[in-house]
Amino acid sequence: MNQTRTFLMFALLAVAYFLFMAWEKDYAPHPPATVTSPSGVATITKASNDGSVPGAIPSTPAATTAATPAIGSGSALARKPAQLITVTTDVLRLKLDTRGGSLVHADLLAYPASAPSHKNPNPPPTVLLNNSSSRYFVAQDGLVSSSDTAKADQPDHLALFDSARTSYTLAKGQDTLNVNLTWRDAAGLKVTKTYSFKRGSYVIGLTQQIDNGSSQAWQGNPYLQLQGVPPPTPSNWLKHFTDPESRSFHGAAWYTGEKFEKLEFKNFSDKKDRLDSQIKGGWAAMLRLYFFAAWIPPANQTDHYVTATINPDSAQPRYLIRAVGPALSVAPGKTVSTQSRLYVGPNLQGTLDAIAPGLDLTIDYGMFKAIAVPMHWVLSQLHRIAQNWGLAIILLVLLIKLATWKLTAMQYRSSARMRKLAPRIQQLKERYGDDKVKMQQATMELYKKEKINPMGGCLPVLITMPVFLGLFYVLEYSLELRHAAFLWIPDLSAPDPLYILPVVYAAVMLGTQWLNPAAAGMDPAQAKMMKVMPLLFTVLFAFYPSGLCLYYAVNGLVGLGQQWWITHHVDREEAAKAAA
């Protein structure tokens, strides 16, 4: 089995997989939108037109007999105008909506939306949270009353809050910034939301303080939730096939304290996948390519986590993941506070577990995680040495080649020796004609006589292939390669603008074919496909991230050099035997 055949097999599998995913996304039947909840939990019914969702919350304390109002049921205050409050730190620019005190917009100032260029030297920052309809992604929080005195007006994510200012900025020399939002009702209940920001941090603290100035006790639950929609569907299957964002996961994810789980947007209405659990020490997130947002309740707190679909019958439904906290009881004249955190930022491996246990798992490499995570660590260490991600990729190729030198040498030696037997195998084919049984027996006898293991070239490939697949995910989804420049390439996460690397790889494949001419007896159709493989890979890599192309091009060049040297060495051995 030569290198070209191996790449042919995996290329066909990759093409089939991506075509299937594109077809499924465009034409697969959608699951039913009707959602019901298990017994013992409030029913999640069809959402109202204002974007609210009646939600499942934990049962109220035994002393409470009244039914619990739905989260986000709205109020008379919802008809009053709201305003946006701008909050700017050294790493974030946010917009808080006084309607519910929700975070509806987040610019990541350290991560431009596109790589700088001569035409656009200062591109705008990446937008993560967004309240536009096509990219809707917001973080909401609130309190829902469960007392028998509950009114229509309550401090949920639709209530209107007040703010003393419309703009806040973390000044130079200032390490922390607090933003207060206040809500009051006619009975004397006051709720103050305080968002806390720290210099250099993507973690936002949230305190919800309840001051009960009324004459009756207040009972209810705090809740945290994220709402979002999938990214716009690519205009054609080629865009879906070549766009990393289209290929990446989009949906909700959560941590149970022991296990990381996730749910794609398209599966939100599937009963077997829907989240409805009590979780202690967990968190709830929504993931995008390279970035994500996550609500993190206190580690010692047990919350009720649910997922739901908002306006499931509409042309563009929204999807929600919610964590409802334990019940609170605030006596008249007393004050009670709740604490939580919100992460809004980049998916940087090796840094997130310090924020919350399991948060590093949001970088999901799937079944190749055991290989991809160490490879990412090695790549990061090489970057510290080289100070350039392109050079780090080249050093990684050389390091892996050095580690697998013996295995690949076995493969190339077996391939070279089998190539020497090609004329004799052709003679056997002419002798036995269509008698495949005798042909196979004669071929195996020839291998035995020449002490050649026909599977000798396959074992090294099977051993090293998981490494290559793990690296595929590392190079495809590593945030560090985003907008990283290397020589003529301005962005290693984008295609090669000059198509040099795809052409180099095509040349490598042609050289490999020259060292491994079509084996005797190869099917003519397969032989023709082998000839067009360089062209197919040139086209394929022309649309893939250049970081991937750089890895495979350098890997192919080193492999071609190793194969040439071993083939030349085998030729000399055969010549020496013939001369003896």
N, C-alpha and C positions, 0 to 999 in steps of 0.2 A: 504494500500500500504506500504510494508515494504521497508527497505533500499536496500535490494538486488534487488528487482524488479526495483527500481528507477535506480540503477547503471546499471542494465541489459539494460534498455531502452536507457540510454545515451551512453552506450558502443556500442550498435548496431548502433545507429545513428552516432557515431564517426567513427566506422569502415566503414560504408557505405559511409560517406562523404570523408574520406581519400582514399578509393578505387576509388571513382568516380574521385577525383582530380588526382590521379595517372593515371587512364585510360585516362582522358581528356588530360593530358600532353603528353602522349605517342602516343595516337591514334586519338585524335580529329582532324578534318580537319583544316588546317591553313587558315586564311583569305587571300584574294587576295592581292598581293603585289603592284599592281598599285596604285599610289597615285596622286591625283590632288588637287589643292588648289582652294579655292573660288575666285571669280572674285575680281579684285582690288589688288591682291597680287601676287607677282612673283611665278611662278609654281615650285613646288618641283618635279624635274624629277629624272630619274634613276641616281644613283651615278656612278662616275667614278671609275676605278679600284684602284686609289691611296687612296681611303678612303674618298675623299672629297664629299660634298653634296651640290648641288645647293640649296640655301635656300630662304625662303620667308623673305623679309625684308621690312620695311616700305617704302612708296613712298618717293622719293627724293624731296627736296624743289622745289617750283614752278618755280624758276629760272632755274632749271636744266631740260634739255630736253632729254639728252642721257639716254639710258637704263642702269640700274644698273647691274654691273657684278655679277655673282653668288659668294656666299661665298665659299671660299676654292676651287677656280677654278684652283689653281696651278700656277706655274711660272717657268721661266728658272732656278731660284735659287734652285728649288726643286731637281735638279739633282746633286747639290753639296753635299758633305758629311756633316753630322751633328755630334754633340757630346752630351754626357749627362753630366750635371752639378749636382753634389751631394751637397745637402743642409741639414745640420744636426742641429737641435735644441734640447732642452731638452726633447721634446715629439714627435718630428717628424724626420724622415729621408726621404728626398725627392729626386727625380731625375727630373731635368728639361731638356727637349729636346730642343736644339737650333733650331730644325726644328719647327718653330712657337712659340717657347717659352712656350711649353705646359708642364703641370705637368703629367708625365707618370708613376710615381711610388711613393707610399707613404707607409712607414712603421710606424705603431703606436707603439712607443717604450714602452709605459706603458701597452700595452695589448699583452701578448704573444699569439702565435697562438694556443698553447695547454697548458694544466695545467702542471706545473713543476712536475717531478717525479724523482725517484732514477736513472732511466736510462737516463733521459734527464732533469737535474736540471735547465738548462738555455735554454728553447725553443726559437726559433726565434720569432721576433715580428709579429703581425698580419699585413698582406699586404692588404691595401684597394685599392688604385690606382695601376693599373697593366697594362703593355703593352703587356703581353703574349696573344696569340690568344684565349686560352680557358677561360681566366679570364679578358679579355680586359675591362678596365675601366679607362678613362683618362679625364682630365679637360683641355679644350682648350679655347683660347680667341684670339681676333685679331681685325683688322680694315678692312673694305671693302670699296673701293672707289666707289662713285656714280657720280663723276664729268665727264664732257665730255672729260677730258684729261686722263681718267683712262687707265692704261696700264695692260699688263698681270702680271707684277711684282707689288705686293702690300703686305702690312704687315698683311696678314691673317695667319691662323694657319698652313700654309704650307711654309711660307717664312722662309728663313734662317737668324737667328739672330746671333750676335757676343756677346761673353762674355769675360771679362778680365781674369777670372779664371775658373777652372773646379771644384773647391771645396770651399764650404763656411761652417763655423761652428760657432754657437753661443757660444762664449767663456764664461768662468766663470766670473761672475760679469757684463756681458753684457746683457742688457734687450731687445735690438732690433737688427735686422739684415736685411740689404737691399741687394738685388741681382738685378743687372742691366743687361738687355739684349738690344742690339741696332741693328737696321735695317736702311739701307740707300739705296736710289736709285740714279741713275745717274743724275737725275734732281735736287737733293739737298734736297729732303724730308727725314727727319730723324724721326724715331719712337723709343722711349725708353720705354721698359717695366720694371717696378720696382716692384718686389715682396718683401713685408715687413713681417717679422716674429717677434713675441713677445714671450718672455719667458713664458712657461706654457700655451700657447694658441694654439688652433687648428684653429684659424681664420687667414687667409693669406690675407693681403692687396695687391691690384693690382692697379697700376697707369700706364696708357698708355699716354705718352706725345708725342704730334705731333709738331715737329719743322719744319715749312715750309720754307726751304731755296731756294725754286724754284721761278720762275718768275710768276707762276700762282696759283690761289687759289686751295686748296684741299678740296673736299667735300666727305663725306662718313659717315659710321655708325660703332660704336664699337659693338662687339657681344661677348657673353659668351656662352659656350656650354659644355655639358657632353656627352660623348659617352661610351656605355657599351654593354655587352652581358649578357645573363642569365648564372647562374652557370652551370657547367656540369651536365647533367641529371644523376640521380642515376642509378646504373646498374640494379636494380630491384625494384619492387613495395614495398618490405619490407623496403628497404633503404629509399625510398621516404616517407613511412609511419612513420618511426621512426626518421628521421633526421630533427631536427628543422629548419635547413637552407632550406631544400627542402619544408617544409610546409610554410615558411615565405614568405612575399611579396618581389618580385623583379621587379623593374621597375622604372618609373619616377614619381615624385611628384612635385607639385607646389602649391604656395599660391597666391591667387588673391587679397590679402589685406583684405579679409573678410572670405574666404572659402578655406579649404584645399582639394585638389583633387589629385588623383593618377591614373596611367595608367600602367597596367602590360605590359611587353614586348610583350607578345603574342597578345595584342590588339592594337599595335601601328598602324597597317594598317586599323583598323576599322574607317570608316569615322565619325561615330557618337561619337566616343571617342577621336578622334585626337584633339590635342591642337592647336589652331590658334587664339590668342586673344591679345588685348592690355591690359596690366596689370600695375597698378601703386602700388608701395609699396609691390611688391611680391618677390618671389625667386623661383629658379628651382633646383631640386635635383634628385639624383638617390639613391635608398635605398638598403641596404643589411641588413642581420640579425645583429643587434647590432650596425652597423656603417653606415655612409652615407657621401656623399659629396653634397654640395649645393653652387651654385653661388648666391650672394646676391647683386643686383644693389642698387644704392642709393634709400632711401625710398621715396623721392619726385620725382622720375623719372618714366616716363611711357615707358615701353619696349614692344616689340612685341615678344610674346612667341609662339614657334612652336615645334612640335614633328615630327620626320621623321624616316624612315628606310633606312639604308645605305646598298647598295648591296642586295636588297630584294630577288633577285633570286639566291643568292649564298647559299652554304651549311651552312654557319654561318653568317647571316646578323648581322649588328650592329645597335644599336638604339641610337637616339639622342634627346636631349631636348636642345633648344637654346633660349636665350633672346637677342634680337637685340635692341640696344639703340637708342635714338633720333639722328637725323642727325646732323653732325658737319660741320662747315665751317671754314677753316683756311686760312686766307689771307697770301700773300707772306710776309715773314719776321716776322710772328706772331707765337705764341705758344698756343696750347690748350691741356688740360689734361682731362682724364676721370678717375673716381674712381669706384672701386667695391671691393667686398670681396668674399673669397672662404672659406667655412668651410669643413675641412677634418678631421673627427674624430668620437668619440663615440656618441651613442644616449643616453645621460644621461638626464633622465626626471627631470624637474625642473630647468635646467640650460640654456636651449637653447633659451627660449623666451627673455632672456637678450641680446642675440646676434642679433636676428631679430624677429619681431612679427610673431607668428604662427609657429616658428621653432620647438617648443615642440610637434607639431602635427605630426611630423615624426614618433613618437612612437604611432602607430595607433592600438588601441584596438577594433576598429570596433563598433558594436552596444552596446558593454558592457563598453564603455569608461567612462560613468557616474559613473560606479561602480568601474572599474579597477583603474582609476586615484586616487581616495581617498584611495583605498586599498594599492596602491603602496606607498602613503604618510605615511599611518599607518605603513606599513612594514619597511619603512626607519626610522621612529622614534623609532620603536622597536629595530632596528639594532643599533641605537645610544646607547641604553640602554644595550643591550646584547653584542655588539661588535662582533657578529657572525651571519651570515645570516641563518644558520641552527637553532640556538636558536631563532632568530627573527621569523622564520616560525612557530616554536612550540608555541611561545607566541601569534602569530596571531591566531593560531587555538584555543587556550584557550580563547582569547578575543572574537572571533566570537561565540564560544560555549556558553560563558557567556551571550552574547547579545541575542542569539537565544534559550536560555535554555527553556523558557516557551513554545515556538513553538514546539521544538523537543520533549519536555515532552508530549505535546498533542498527537503528532504522536505515540510515544512509548506506551503511555497509551491506545490509541485506538487500537493499534496493539495487546497489551497484552490482552485486554478484548475480542477482536474478536477471539484470539487464544483459549480463554476459551469456546467460542461458537462452536468451530470446531466440537466436537462430536455431538452436537445437529443439526448442519447444515448437517452433514453426515446422521443422521437419517432422516431428511427431504428429502434428496436426495434419500434415499432408499424407502421412503414412496411414493414420487411422480414420481419416475422413470424418464421417458423422457419428462414429462409434464413440460416444462420450465416455462410456465406462472404461474402455480400454485406454482412451486418451488420458483420463484422470489417473489410472493406475500407472501408466508409463511416465507421466509427469512426476508423480510422487516417488517413483523409483529413481528418477533422475535427481530429484532434490536430495534423496537419501544418499545417493552415490556421491554427490558433490558436497554433502554435509551442509545443506542449506535449509534453514527453517523458514517456510513461506510466511509464517506468522511473526517472524522476528521483527518485521518493520511495523507491525500493528501494535504490539505491546507498548512501545515507548509513546506512541500517539495517544493510546488510551490512558496512560498514566499522566501525561502532561496536558491533555485536553481540559480537565477541570481547572487547571491553573489559568489557561488562556480564557476560559469562559468567565472565571471569577474576575479577571482583569478587565474583561469587556464591560462588566457592570461598574467596576471602579472608575474606568476612564469615561464611561457614559454618564455617570451620575455624580461625579465628584465636583462639588462647588468650586474647589480650588482651581480647576481648569477653566472655569467660566471667565472669559475675557483675558486669559493669560496669553501673552504674546510669545512667539518664538520665531526668530529670523523674519521671514516674509509673512508669517501667519499672525494676524492681530488677535485671534481668539481661538484657542485650542478646543473649545466646545462647539465651534461652528465649522462648516466645511472649508477646505483649503481654497482660498479665493483664486489661486493660480492653477489649481489642479495638478500641482507638481507631485505630491505624494501619491495620488491614485495612479499616475503614469509610472512612477518609480515602482510601485507594487506590481503593476502590469508587466514591467520589464523583468522583475524578479520571477514572476510566474512563467514568463517565456524562457528565462534561463533555466528554471526548474524543469520545464518540459524538454528542453534541449538535453539536460542531463538524464532525463527519464523518458525516452521516446516510448510511444505507445507499445504496450506489451503485445507479444504475439497472441493472436486469438481474440484480441479485444473486439467487442462488438463495434461495427462501423459507426453506428449512431453515437455510441459513447465516445469513440475516438474523435468524431467531429465536434462534440460538445466540449471535449477537453481543449480543442484548438481555440474555441471562442471564449473559454473561461477568462483569459486576460482582459478581453473587452468587457465582459460582464462585471468583473470585479472593478475595473476602472470606473464604470458607470455607477456601481453600487457605492464605492468609496468616495465618489465625487459629491455625494449628498450626506455622507456621514461625518461626525465630528473629526476634525483634523488630528486631535489627540489620539483617537483610535487608529487613524490612518498612519500616523507617525509610528506608533507602536508596531503595527503589522508590517509596515515598510522596512523599518530597521530590523525587526525580527526576521523578515524574509531575506534581507541582504546578508545578515550574519549566517542564517541557515544555508543560504546558497553558497556562501564562501566555505562553510564547513562541509557541505555536500561535495563541492568541487574538489576540495582537498582529499576527502576520503575516497571519492571515485578515482581520482588520479593515483592515490596510493594503492587501491585495489588493482588498477590497470598495471601498475609496476609489479605487483606481486604475481599477477597472472603471466606477465611477460617473463619474469624470472623463472617461473615454473616451466613455461614453454621452452625456455632456453636451456634448462637443466637436462 
